[in-house]
Amino acid sequence: MGDEWVVVGGKGKPRKSRGAAAAAATNAGAPPPAASTPPAQPLPPNSLPEPPPLLPGWEGGRSSSGPATSSGGAGRPSRRPRAARTPEERLENLAAAVADCAREVAASPMFAHLRAAMAAAEAGAAPDAADGGSSSQNGCQQQPLQPQQQQQPCPPRSEQPQPPPPWRWGGVRELVVYGLGCIEDSRTSRYQLALVLALSGLLPGLSSPPQLFDPAFSELDAALLARLGLRLIARDEGGARRVEGDTLFYLPHCEAALCENLLAANWDPSRLPRVAILGNSFASYWERWNGSASRPGGTRPERLLRLVEAGAVTELPVPDGSFHVASAFNDSSLHTFPPAACARVFGP
């Protein structure tokens, strides 16, 4: 018989052996002859190339890749520890992730809505003129109502609204950003940083790089901002920055208290019109404090609410266009403060 496989009978599971010689040896009780194939030799330890560094999963600052498996058995975790990435590699990965976000933001409907809102402000348009937004004549947006909820009126206005004077984006000297969060740990923060980069391209008159502060910034975040040519604000201003020229503030999802501090620092009829704020809708803040059954915690933002009630803020909604990261740009509006309306608030 040839050297093909044959099934050897016996109790229990069938066994396999090689050819007639193996069968005869097994029936006689002798051990089967040794296989002629030489035993496999272990591979040299350095014969396999190291795997390339992987981009992290960028969810909560942790990689989404699972544990590696060894070549010796399926599903067995490798005992060789994965080499830690160097700070330079981590910075490269983070910069690549932000660059990807920047491409998505620049091509998004949200960014198109923002550019339309900026164009409407520069043309001196009324709030209803912003692309995709709807406002009442007093600047208070009507929010969708839940069942069993009574509609709350918007703050009263004594006269018909007048078109605000134009805001010249070419005259903006500073772009200041508060509350971005940890860029390294948050995908939302990376998309918001990408918007900062896109915004800076729409402000040709900036006298300095965009300036950013958040107490959550990590060392890697600071290194990334420096690499991108952005400026890290050295101390926590609490939002209380007094402007010296036309300044755009980007406050993504910041608490009303931070906006209130910013307004308080510039509470002057000649200074407040130099401020523009891209952030949560002031009308939404008003609804939370005056139009809902439960009041937010913290101190009531009196100046912010007073501006809304007096019609001294022009709010241009910026719809997020169903951006795939819902928490990045929702409930955003562009706010300016017309000089004549501010004069009414401050009095003679």
C-alpha positions in Angstrom: 0.0 0.0 0.0 1.2 3.5 -0.7 2.0 6.1 1.8 -1.6 7.5 1.9 -3.6 8.2 5.1 -5.6 5.2 6.5 -8.1 5.1 9.3 -7.0 2.7 12.1 -9.9 1.0 14.0 -10.2 0.7 17.7 -12.2 2.0 20.6 -13.0 5.6 21.0 -12.2 8.1 18.3 -10.6 6.9 15.0 -7.0 7.7 14.6 -4.9 8.4 11.6 -1.5 6.9 10.8 0.8 6.6 7.8 0.4 3.6 5.4 0.5 -0.2 6.1 3.7 -0.1 8.1 2.1 2.2 10.6 -1.1 0.1 10.7 0.9 -3.1 11.3 3.0 -1.5 14.0 -0.1 -0.2 15.7 -1.9 -3.6 15.7 1.2 -5.2 17.1 1.2 -2.8 20.0 4.4 -1.1 18.9 4.7 2.6 18.5 4.3 3.9 15.0 7.5 4.8 13.2 8.7 8.4 13.5 7.7 10.7 10.7 10.4 11.4 8.2 9.6 15.1 8.1 12.1 17.0 10.3 10.6 19.0 13.2 9.7 22.6 12.6 12.4 25.0 13.9 11.3 28.2 15.8 11.7 31.4 13.9 14.5 33.8 14.9 13.1 36.4 17.3 13.9 39.3 14.9 12.8 37.7 11.7 9.3 39.3 11.6 9.1 43.1 10.9 7.6 45.4 13.5 4.1 46.5 12.6 3.8 50.1 11.6 2.3 52.6 14.2 -1.4 52.7 14.1 -3.6 55.8 14.2 -5.5 55.8 17.4 -9.3 55.4 17.4 -9.6 59.0 18.7 -12.4 58.1 21.0 -11.7 59.4 24.5 -8.0 59.4 23.7 -7.8 55.6 23.4 -7.1 53.4 20.4 -9.9 51.3 19.2 -7.7 48.4 18.0 -8.0 45.2 19.9 -5.2 43.1 21.4 -2.7 41.6 19.0 -2.6 37.8 18.5 0.4 35.6 18.2 1.2 33.5 15.1 1.3 30.3 17.2 -2.4 30.0 18.0 -5.6 31.6 17.0 -7.0 34.0 19.6 -4.1 33.8 21.9 -2.9 37.3 23.0 0.7 38.2 22.2 3.0 38.4 25.2 5.2 40.9 23.5 4.3 44.4 24.7 3.4 46.9 22.1 6.0 49.7 22.0 4.6 53.0 23.2 4.5 55.8 20.6 6.9 58.7 21.0 5.6 62.2 21.7 6.5 63.1 18.1 4.5 60.2 16.7 1.5 61.1 18.8 1.7 64.7 17.6 1.9 63.6 14.0 -1.2 61.4 14.5 -3.1 64.2 16.2 -2.2 66.7 13.5 -3.3 64.2 10.8 -6.6 63.7 12.6 -7.2 67.5 12.8 -6.3 67.9 9.1 -9.0 65.3 8.2 -11.5 67.2 10.3 -10.6 70.4 8.6 -11.3 68.9 5.2 -14.7 67.7 6.4 -15.6 71.0 8.0 -14.7 73.0 4.9 -16.9 70.9 2.7 -19.9 70.8 5.1 -23.3 72.5 4.8 -22.7 73.9 8.3 -19.7 75.9 7.0 -21.7 77.1 4.1 -24.4 78.3 6.5 -21.8 80.2 8.6 -20.4 81.9 5.5 -23.9 83.0 4.6 -24.5 84.3 8.1 -21.2 86.3 7.9 -22.2 87.7 4.5 -25.6 88.7 5.9 -24.0 90.5 8.8 -21.6 92.3 6.4 -24.5 93.3 4.2 -26.4 94.8 7.2 -29.2 92.2 6.8 -31.9 91.5 9.3 -31.8 88.2 11.3 -34.3 86.5 8.9 -31.8 86.9 6.0 -29.3 84.3 7.3 -29.4 81.1 5.3 -31.4 78.4 6.9 -32.4 80.3 10.0 -35.7 81.8 11.2 -36.1 84.5 13.8 -38.9 86.6 15.0 -38.7 90.4 14.5 -37.2 90.9 18.0 -34.4 88.4 17.5 -35.8 85.7 19.7 -36.0 82.4 17.8 -39.2 80.3 18.2 -38.2 76.9 19.6 -40.1 73.7 18.9 -42.6 73.0 21.7 -43.0 69.7 23.5 -46.5 68.3 24.1 -48.3 69.9 27.1 -45.9 72.8 27.0 -47.3 76.3 26.6 -45.6 78.7 24.2 -43.7 81.5 25.9 -43.7 84.9 24.2 -40.5 86.4 23.0 -39.3 89.5 24.7 -41.4 92.6 23.7 -40.1 95.3 21.4 -41.5 98.8 21.3 -40.7 99.6 17.7 -40.2 97.9 14.4 -36.6 96.6 14.0 -34.2 98.5 11.8 -31.6 96.8 9.7 -28.3 96.7 11.6 -25.3 98.4 10.3 -22.8 96.2 8.4 -20.1 94.3 10.3 -16.8 94.4 8.4 -15.1 91.0 8.7 -12.1 92.4 7.0 -11.7 94.8 10.0 -11.6 92.0 12.6 -8.2 92.2 14.4 -8.5 89.3 16.8 -10.0 85.8 16.9 -10.3 84.6 20.5 -11.5 81.0 21.3 -12.6 79.9 24.8 -13.9 76.5 25.9 -12.7 74.2 23.1 -12.0 71.3 25.4 -9.2 68.7 25.2 -8.3 68.3 21.6 -6.4 65.1 22.2 -9.3 63.3 23.9 -12.4 64.7 22.1 -13.4 64.3 18.5 -15.9 67.1 19.0 -13.0 69.4 20.0 -11.0 68.4 17.0 -13.9 69.4 14.7 -14.3 72.7 16.5 -10.5 73.4 16.2 -10.9 72.7 12.5 -13.6 75.4 12.4 -11.1 77.8 14.0 -8.7 77.2 11.2 -11.4 77.7 8.6 -12.6 80.9 10.3 -9.1 82.4 10.3 -9.1 82.1 6.5 -12.2 84.3 6.4 -10.6 87.1 8.4 -7.9 88.7 6.3 -7.3 91.6 8.7 -6.2 89.5 11.7 -3.2 91.3 13.4 -2.2 88.1 15.3 -2.8 84.4 15.1 -6.0 83.0 16.6 -5.8 82.9 20.4 -7.1 79.9 22.4 -7.6 78.9 26.1 -9.1 76.0 27.9 -8.0 74.6 31.2 -8.5 71.2 29.8 -5.7 71.6 27.2 -3.0 68.9 27.5 0.7 69.2 26.8 0.1 67.5 23.4 -2.7 70.0 22.7 -0.3 72.9 23.4 2.3 71.3 21.1 -0.4 70.9 18.3 -1.5 74.6 18.6 2.1 75.7 18.3 2.6 73.5 15.3 -0.5 75.0 13.7 0.7 78.6 14.3 -2.0 79.3 16.9 -1.4 81.1 20.1 -2.1 79.7 23.6 -3.5 82.2 26.0 -1.2 82.1 29.1 -3.8 82.5 31.9 -7.4 81.9 32.5 -9.2 85.1 31.7 -12.6 83.7 32.7 -13.9 85.2 29.4 -13.4 88.8 30.8 -11.3 90.1 27.9 -11.7 93.8 27.1 -11.4 94.4 23.4 -9.4 97.2 21.8 -10.5 96.6 18.2 -13.1 94.5 16.3 -12.9 91.0 17.8 -14.6 87.7 16.9 -15.1 85.4 19.9 -15.8 81.7 19.3 -17.4 80.1 22.4 -18.5 76.6 21.4 -21.1 75.4 23.9 -19.9 77.6 26.7 -21.9 78.3 29.8 -23.9 81.5 29.9 -21.7 82.7 32.7 -18.7 82.9 30.3 -20.7 85.0 27.9 -21.8 87.2 30.7 -18.2 87.8 31.8 -17.3 88.8 28.3 -20.2 91.2 28.0 -19.4 92.7 31.4 -15.8 93.3 30.4 -17.1 95.3 27.4 -20.2 96.9 28.9 -19.8 100.2 27.2 -21.8 101.7 24.2 -18.6 102.4 22.3 -16.9 99.0 23.1 -19.7 96.4 22.9 -20.3 97.0 19.1 -16.7 95.9 18.5 -17.6 92.4 19.8 -19.0 89.6 17.7 -19.7 86.2 19.2 -20.1 82.8 17.5 -21.6 80.4 20.0 -24.8 79.1 21.6 -27.9 81.0 20.6 -28.7 84.0 22.9 -32.3 83.3 22.2 -31.9 79.8 23.5 -30.3 81.2 26.7 -33.3 83.5 27.1 -35.7 80.6 26.6 -33.9 78.6 29.3 -34.1 81.4 31.8 -37.5 82.7 31.0 -39.4 80.3 28.9 -39.0 77.0 30.7 -40.5 75.5 33.9 -37.0 74.7 35.3 -34.3 77.3 35.6 -30.7 76.6 34.9 -28.3 76.5 37.8 -25.8 79.3 38.5 -26.1 83.1 38.4 -28.6 84.6 36.1 -26.8 86.3 33.1 -28.5 89.7 33.5 -26.6 91.5 30.8 -27.1 88.8 28.2 -30.8 88.6 28.9 -31.2 92.4 28.9 -29.6 92.7 25.4 -32.0 90.1 24.1 -35.0 91.7 25.6 -34.0 95.2 24.4 -33.4 93.9 20.8 -29.8 95.1 21.1 -28.3 91.9 19.7 -28.5 90.8 16.1 -28.6 87.0 16.0 -28.0 85.1 12.8 -28.6 81.4 13.2 -26.0 78.9 11.8 -27.7 75.6 11.3 -25.3 72.6 11.6 -26.7 71.0 8.4 -27.1 67.6 10.2 -23.3 67.5 10.8 -22.4 63.8 11.6 -21.0 64.8 15.0 -24.1 66.2 16.4 -22.5 67.9 19.5 -20.0 69.9 17.5 -22.0 72.7 16.0 -25.6 72.5 17.1 -27.5 75.5 18.5 -25.0 77.9 17.1 -25.6 81.5 16.1 -23.5 84.6 15.1 -24.2 87.6 17.3 -23.4 91.3 16.7 -24.4 94.3 18.7 -25.5 97.4 16.6 -24.3 100.7 18.1 -27.7 102.4 18.0 -29.4 99.5 19.9 -26.6 99.4 22.4 -27.0 103.2 23.0 -30.7 102.5 24.0 -29.6 99.9 26.5 -27.0 102.1 28.1 -29.1 105.2 28.1 -27.9 108.8 27.6 
